[in-house]
Amino acid sequence: MALRYKSSIHQEQREELFPLPSPPLSKDRVLADLSLTIQELMAAELNAIISYAEITRSTKTCFVAGFCLSIYDILQTFPEEVEYYWRGGWNIPRALYFLTRYSPVLIEIMEMLSELYGTSMNFF
């Protein structure tokens, strides 16, 4: 009796590891499954493309909004900047101020031009 029990357990494990082949499918069934799979793949690919387009549009919109805020800030504070920073001699703090003030705007302009003309700006 114990020998039969082990044998039946061993048979169940073997069936789990090596399942019996399923009966052959008809041609119509295979074509139906294939067309459904192709439709599912096309739908998934279309969803991925739409998602990518939405993310790209959001990214570009945020980029332009940040650029506009930078330009707005520069235009709002330009008279005071001329009065306090442009007059007088050059020193390290003044040079660092101009570098941090205007280099992001120049980089943003170059990034927008690279997007427009399709060149890479990965070196920034």
C-alpha positions in Angstrom: 0.0 0.0 0.0 2.8 2.4 0.9 4.5 1.6 -2.3 1.5 2.5 -4.4 1.1 5.8 -2.5 4.7 6.9 -3.4 4.1 5.8 -6.9 1.0 8.0 -7.3 2.8 11.0 -5.8 5.7 10.5 -8.1 3.2 10.3 -11.1 1.6 13.6 -10.1 5.0 15.3 -9.8 6.0 14.0 -13.2 2.8 15.3 -14.8 3.4 18.7 -13.3 7.0 18.8 -14.6 6.2 17.3 -18.0 2.6 18.0 -18.9 1.0 15.9 -21.5 0.7 17.6 -24.9 -2.6 19.1 -25.7 -4.6 17.9 -28.6 -3.8 19.6 -31.9 -5.8 22.8 -32.6 -7.8 23.3 -35.7 -6.6 25.8 -38.3 -9.6 28.1 -37.6 -8.9 28.1 -33.9 -5.2 29.0 -34.4 -6.0 31.8 -36.8 -8.6 33.2 -34.4 -6.1 33.1 -31.5 -3.5 34.7 -33.7 -5.7 37.5 -34.9 -6.8 38.2 -31.4 -3.1 38.3 -30.3 -2.2 40.6 -33.1 -5.1 42.9 -32.2 -4.0 42.9 -28.6 -0.4 43.7 -29.6 -1.5 46.5 -31.9 -3.7 48.0 -29.1 -0.8 47.8 -26.6 1.6 49.4 -29.1 -0.9 52.2 -29.8 -1.4 52.8 -26.1 2.4 53.0 -25.7 2.7 55.5 -28.5 -0.1 57.7 -27.1 1.5 57.6 -23.6 4.9 58.6 -25.1 3.3 61.5 -27.0 1.5 62.7 -23.8 4.7 62.5 -21.8 6.7 64.3 -24.5 4.1 67.1 -24.8 4.0 67.5 -21.0 7.8 67.7 -20.8 8.1 70.3 -23.6 5.3 72.3 -22.1 7.0 72.4 -18.7 10.3 73.3 -20.4 8.8 76.2 -22.3 7.0 77.4 -19.1 10.2 77.4 -17.2 11.9 79.3 -20.0 9.1 81.9 -20.0 9.4 82.4 -16.2 13.2 82.9 -16.5 12.7 85.5 -19.2 9.9 87.2 -17.2 12.2 87.4 -14.1 15.0 88.8 -16.1 12.8 91.5 -17.7 11.2 92.4 -14.4 14.5 92.9 -12.5 16.5 94.3 -15.4 16.3 98.0 -14.4 17.5 97.2 -10.8 20.2 94.9 -12.2 21.5 97.7 -14.4 21.5 100.1 -11.5 23.3 97.9 -9.0 25.3 95.3 -10.9 26.3 96.8 -14.3 27.9 99.9 -12.9 31.3 99.5 -11.3 34.3 97.3 -11.7 34.3 93.6 -12.4 35.1 91.2 -9.6 34.5 87.5 -8.9 31.1 87.8 -7.2 29.8 90.0 -10.0 31.1 87.5 -12.7 29.5 84.6 -10.8 26.2 86.5 -10.6 26.1 87.1 -14.4 27.2 83.5 -15.0 24.4 82.0 -12.9 21.9 84.6 -14.1 22.3 84.2 -17.8 23.9 80.9 -18.6 20.7 78.9 -17.9 18.8 81.1 -20.3 21.5 80.6 -23.0 21.5 76.8 -22.4 17.7 76.8 -22.7 17.8 78.7 -26.0 20.3 76.2 -27.4 18.2 73.3 -26.2 15.1 74.7 -27.9 17.1 75.3 -31.1 18.4 71.7 -30.9 14.8 70.4 -30.6 13.8 72.6 -33.5 16.6 71.4 -35.8 16.9 67.9 -34.4 20.5 68.0 -33.2 21.7 66.5 -29.9 22.7 68.7 -27.0 23.9 65.9 -24.7 27.1 67.6 -23.9 25.3 69.9 -21.4 
